[in-house]
Amino acid sequence: MNRLRYTLRPRARLLLGQAAWSQADLSEALGLSRAYTSKLMCGRVPATPKVRRRLLALEPFEGEEHDDLFDLVHVPQRVAESENTVRASRGTR
């Protein structure tokens, strides 16, 4: 099974700056921690479907298309399988 993940494009940071929003403002609007939002903005964690929907609904991103803000990142099957193995050994999903 191949896994697909979405990461934020640099355009998202540009739009935040143009709207005079800080990452703290974005965190508060999304209901996320500032640490998670920082990782999201630099691409260290993928944007979940719920986070992507919330982002697109915010003022700085109004009128933007999904593909303008997010890159689709393909995760090779071997990597996805190794992640599932680690999760299974920990008893998490």
DRENPADREN-424158 format. One line per field, with one value per atom (N, C-alpha, C): residue in one letter; x, y, z; atom name. Coordinates in nm, 4 decimals, padded with zeros to 6 digits. Layout:
residu: A  ...
px: X  ...
py: Y  ...
pz: Z  ...
atome: CA  ...
//
This chain:
residu: M  M  M  N  N  N  R  R  R  L  L  L  R  R  R  Y  Y  Y  T  T  T  L  L  L  R  R  R  P  P  P  R  R  R  A  A  A  R  R  R  L  L  L  L  L  L  L  L  L  G  G  G  Q  Q  Q  A  A  A  A  A  A  W  W  W  S  S  S  Q  Q  Q  A  A  A  D  D  D  L  L  L  S  S  S  E  E  E  A  A  A  L  L  L  G  G  G  L  L  L  S  S  S  R  R  R  A  A  A  Y  Y  Y  T  T  T  S  S  S  K  K  K  L  L  L  M  M  M  C  C  C  G  G  G  R  R  R  V  V  V  P  P  P  A  A  A  T  T  T  P  P  P  K  K  K  V  V  V  R  R  R  R  R  R  R  R  R  L  L  L  L  L  L  A  A  A  L  L  L  E  E  E  P  P  P  F  F  F  E  E  E  G  G  G  E  E  E  E  E  E  H  H  H  D  D  D  D  D  D  L  L  L  F  F  F  D  D  D  L  L  L  V  V  V  H  H  H  V  V  V  P  P  P  Q  Q  Q  R  R  R  V  V  V  A  A  A  E  E  E  S  S  S  E  E  E  N  N  N  T  T  T  V  V  V  R  R  R  A  A  A  S  S  S  R  R  R  G  G  G  T  T  T  R  R  R
px: 00.0840  00.0000  00.0887  00.0630  00.1354  00.0589  00.1327  00.0706  00.0982  -00.0021  00.0118  -00.0011  00.0840  00.0801  00.0870  00.0295  00.0317  00.1129  00.2032  00.2787  00.2478  00.2655  00.2388  00.3468  00.3034  00.3973  00.4452  00.5584  00.6073  00.5075  00.4201  00.3191  00.2318  00.2076  00.1248  00.1889  00.3199  00.3910  00.3856  00.3995  00.3915  00.2541  00.1479  00.0132  -00.0123  00.0432  00.0299  00.0965  00.2158  00.2880  00.2150  00.1603  00.0864  -00.0388  -00.0981  -00.2182  -00.1830  -00.0530  -00.0031  -00.0459  -00.0422  -00.0715  00.0603  00.0736  00.1899  00.1549  00.2559  00.2281  00.1434  00.1606  00.0791  -00.0679  -00.0919  -00.2294  -00.2881  -00.2075  -00.2528  -00.2824  -00.1960  -00.2161  -00.3481  -00.3719  -00.4955  -00.6183  -00.6120  -00.7256  -00.7534  -00.6480  -00.6641  -00.6928  -00.6679  -00.6852  -00.5738  -00.4538  -00.3378  -00.2324  -00.1403  -00.0308  00.0651  00.1372  00.2341  00.3465  00.3851  00.4913  00.4470  00.3247  00.2738  00.2615  00.2137  00.1987  00.3345  00.4357  00.5706  00.6190  00.5986  00.6383  00.5591  00.4337  00.3479  00.3983  00.4347  00.4796  00.6135  00.6997  00.8300  00.8297  00.7152  00.7036  00.7496  00.7724  00.8172  00.7022  00.5796  00.4618  00.3655  00.2932  00.1981  00.0699  00.0013  -00.1273  -00.2369  -00.3081  -00.4178  -00.5344  -00.6287  -00.7440  -00.8184  -00.8349  -00.9052  -00.8292  -00.6976  -00.6159  -00.6202  -00.6158  -00.6221  -00.7550  -00.8643  -00.9955  -01.0000  -00.9481  -00.9479  -00.8627  -00.7466  -00.6582  -00.7255  -00.7872  -00.8503  -00.9665  -01.0241  -01.1365  -01.0928  -00.9641  -00.9155  -00.8978  -00.9102  -00.9023  -00.7779  -00.6566  -00.5403  -00.5407  -00.6152  -00.6128  -00.7415  -00.8310  -00.9567  -00.9273  -00.9979  -00.9809  -00.8676  -00.7905  -00.6801  -00.7312  -00.6735  -00.7063  -00.6197  -00.6696  -00.5962  -00.4551  -00.4432  -00.3132  -00.2182  -00.2707  -00.1842  -00.1116  -00.1701  -00.1147  -00.0449  -00.0759  -00.0241  00.0461  00.1551  00.2264  00.1903  00.1683  00.1436  00.2782  00.3029  00.4293  00.4000  00.4660  00.4486  00.5441  00.4910  00.5736  00.5867  00.7078  00.7252  00.6675  00.6256  00.5613  00.6488  00.7779  00.8674  00.8681  00.8677  00.8677  00.7352  00.6241  00.4932  00.4824  00.5348  00.5302  00.6143  00.7312  00.8157  00.7497  00.6775  00.6045  00.4953  00.4241  00.3187  00.3765  00.4933  00.5577  00.5925  00.6470  00.6833  00.5573  00.4518  00.3283  00.2699  00.2737  00.2193  00.2971  00.4279  00.5077  00.4805  00.4356  00.4024  00.2567  00.1776  00.0358  -00.0468  00.0041  -00.0696  -00.1040  -00.1970  -00.2372  -00.1665
py: -00.1178  00.0000  00.1244  00.2135  00.3401  00.4429  00.5270  00.6312  00.7658  00.8489  00.9834  01.0819  01.1804  01.2841  01.4200  01.5172  01.6538  01.7414  01.8189  01.9158  02.0552  02.1535  02.2919  02.3443  02.4167  02.4835  02.6141  02.6666  02.7949  02.9094  02.8966  03.0005  03.0256  02.9230  02.9392  03.0385  03.0265  03.1202  03.2623  03.2737  03.4052  03.4686  03.3915  03.4438  03.4840  03.4073  03.4451  03.5796  03.5959  03.7221  03.8397  03.8195  03.9272  03.9672  03.8699  03.8979  03.9424  03.9557  03.9961  03.8986  03.7691  03.6638  03.6012  03.5758  03.5023  03.3538  03.2714  03.1290  03.1072  03.1909  03.1803  03.2084  03.3087  03.3375  03.2180  03.1593  03.0433  02.9261  02.9022  02.7940  02.8098  02.9318  02.9594  02.9390  02.9865  02.9732  02.8276  02.7467  02.6057  02.5176  02.5701  02.4900  02.3888  02.4248  02.3363  02.3990  02.3170  02.3716  02.4480  02.5404  02.6166  02.5275  02.4274  02.3354  02.2558  02.2041  02.1268  02.2156  02.3379  02.4300  02.4623  02.4784  02.5040  02.3876  02.2645  02.1466  02.1361  02.1730  02.1722  02.2719  02.3913  02.4964  02.4633  02.3897  02.3577  02.2204  02.1516  02.0269  01.9029  01.9133  01.7949  01.7017  01.7538  01.6680  01.6970  01.5946  01.6172  01.6816  01.7489  01.8109  01.7061  01.6815  01.5847  01.6441  01.5621  01.6165  01.7244  01.7028  01.8014  01.9338  01.9283  02.0506  02.1206  02.0439  02.1060  02.1794  02.1183  02.1845  02.3122  02.3055  02.4239  02.5359  02.5012  02.6024  02.6740  02.5974  02.6567  02.7483  02.7300  02.8124  02.9422  02.9558  03.0746  03.1933  03.3118  03.4373  03.4516  03.4234  03.4438  03.3556  03.2456  03.1506  03.1511  03.2455  03.2521  03.2685  03.1935  03.2020  03.1176  03.0555  02.9709  02.8300  02.7670  02.6281  02.5359  02.4166  02.3169  02.2973  02.2813  02.2538  02.3729  02.4935  02.6102  02.6112  02.5448  02.5474  02.4195  02.3076  02.1791  02.1030  02.0373  01.9463  01.8043  01.7210  01.5800  01.5093  01.4417  01.3717  01.2222  01.1517  01.0069  00.9408  00.8514  00.7763  00.6350  00.5896  00.4561  00.3477  00.2396  00.1309  00.0772  00.0630  00.0092  00.0977  00.2290  00.3211  00.3099  00.3065  00.2943  00.1644  00.0558  -00.0725  -00.0689  -00.0050  00.0013  00.0865  00.1924  00.2733  00.1901  00.1102  00.0264  -00.0782  -00.1328  -00.2313  -00.1688  -00.0488  00.0200  00.0466  00.0944  00.1218  -00.0044  -00.1145  -00.2410  -00.2885  -00.2692  -00.3126  -00.2269  -00.1024  -00.0138  -00.0302  -00.0970  -00.1132  00.0084  00.0924  00.2108  00.1961  00.2756  00.2721  00.3777
pz: 00.0000  00.0000  00.0000  -00.0892  -00.0931  -00.0104  00.0558  00.1363  00.0715  00.0717  00.0184  00.1332  00.1323  00.2347  00.1678  00.2344  00.1846  00.2788  00.2215  00.2998  00.2471  00.3319  00.2925  00.1987  00.1007  00.0106  00.0742  00.0298  00.0832  00.0634  -00.0346  -00.0601  00.0634  00.1428  00.2632  00.3592  00.3787  00.4670  00.4100  00.2795  00.2141  00.2363  00.2185  00.2383  00.3827  00.4772  00.6181  00.6446  00.5911  00.6094  00.5469  00.4285  00.3611  00.4387  00.5089  00.5882  00.7307  00.7600  00.8913  01.0006  00.9686  01.0662  01.1093  01.2383  01.2882  01.2946  01.3180  01.3359  01.4611  01.5607  01.6821  01.6496  01.5642  01.5208  01.4468  01.3600  01.2834  01.3770  01.4729  01.5698  01.6426  01.6875  01.7608  01.6721  01.5491  01.4573  01.4213  01.4137  01.3782  01.4997  01.6186  01.7391  01.7570  01.7112  01.7203  01.8109  01.8579  01.9379  01.8464  01.9049  01.8254  01.7748  01.8540  01.8115  01.6888  01.6913  01.5782  01.4543  01.4740  01.3614  01.2999  01.3831  01.3329  01.2473  01.2959  01.2189  01.0896  01.0948  00.9758  00.8719  00.9182  00.8270  00.7611  00.8294  00.7704  00.7027  00.7021  00.6289  00.7026  00.8328  00.9086  00.9429  00.9446  00.9629  00.8479  00.8020  00.6927  00.7451  00.6561  00.6901  00.6760  00.7830  00.7794  00.7001  00.6570  00.5842  00.6633  00.7936  00.8766  00.8816  00.8969  00.9004  00.7649  00.6563  00.5230  00.5032  00.5459  00.5329  00.6164  00.7393  00.8264  00.7672  00.7145  00.6550  00.5387  00.4509  00.3332  00.3693  00.4881  00.5320  00.6003  00.6313  00.7023  00.6080  00.6659  00.5900  00.5013  00.5512  00.4643  00.3387  00.3427  00.2322  00.1500  00.1758  00.1009  -00.0478  -00.1283  -00.2722  -00.3274  -00.2385  -00.2832  -00.3108  -00.4082  -00.4394  -00.3550  -00.3314  -00.2528  -00.3083  -00.4393  -00.5006  -00.4976  -00.4706  -00.4575  -00.3233  -00.2243  -00.0889  -00.0457  -00.1117  -00.0647  -00.1756  -00.1369  -00.2264  -00.1866  -00.2859  -00.2620  -00.2552  -00.1449  -00.1243  -00.1239  -00.2105  -00.2194  -00.1218  -00.0391  00.0547  -00.0001  -00.0329  -00.0883  00.0022  -00.0578  00.0145  00.1273  00.1033  00.2071  00.3306  00.3117  00.4254  00.4993  00.4257  00.4881  00.5671  00.5131  00.5835  00.7103  00.7053  00.8246  00.9326  00.8933  00.9909  01.0570  00.9787  01.0342  01.1288  01.0966  01.1836  01.3177  01.3155  01.4398  01.5220  01.4561  01.5278  01.5886  01.5131  01.5631  01.6853  01.6848  01.8000  01.9232  01.8999  02.0110  02.0547  01.9710  02.0021  01.9660  01.8723  01.8275  01.6822  01.6352  01.4946  01.4166
atome: N  CA  C  N  CA  C  N  CA  C  N  CA  C  N  CA  C  N  CA  C  N  CA  C  N  CA  C  N  CA  C  N  CA  C  N  CA  C  N  CA  C  N  CA  C  N  CA  C  N  CA  C  N  CA  C  N  CA  C  N  CA  C  N  CA  C  N  CA  C  N  CA  C  N  CA  C  N  CA  C  N  CA  C  N  CA  C  N  CA  C  N  CA  C  N  CA  C  N  CA  C  N  CA  C  N  CA  C  N  CA  C  N  CA  C  N  CA  C  N  CA  C  N  CA  C  N  CA  C  N  CA  C  N  CA  C  N  CA  C  N  CA  C  N  CA  C  N  CA  C  N  CA  C  N  CA  C  N  CA  C  N  CA  C  N  CA  C  N  CA  C  N  CA  C  N  CA  C  N  CA  C  N  CA  C  N  CA  C  N  CA  C  N  CA  C  N  CA  C  N  CA  C  N  CA  C  N  CA  C  N  CA  C  N  CA  C  N  CA  C  N  CA  C  N  CA  C  N  CA  C  N  CA  C  N  CA  C  N  CA  C  N  CA  C  N  CA  C  N  CA  C  N  CA  C  N  CA  C  N  CA  C  N  CA  C  N  CA  C  N  CA  C  N  CA  C  N  CA  C  N  CA  C  N  CA  C  N  CA  C  N  CA  C  N  CA  C  N  CA  C  N  CA  C  N  CA  C  N  CA  C  N  CA  C  N  CA  C  N  CA  C  N  CA  C
//
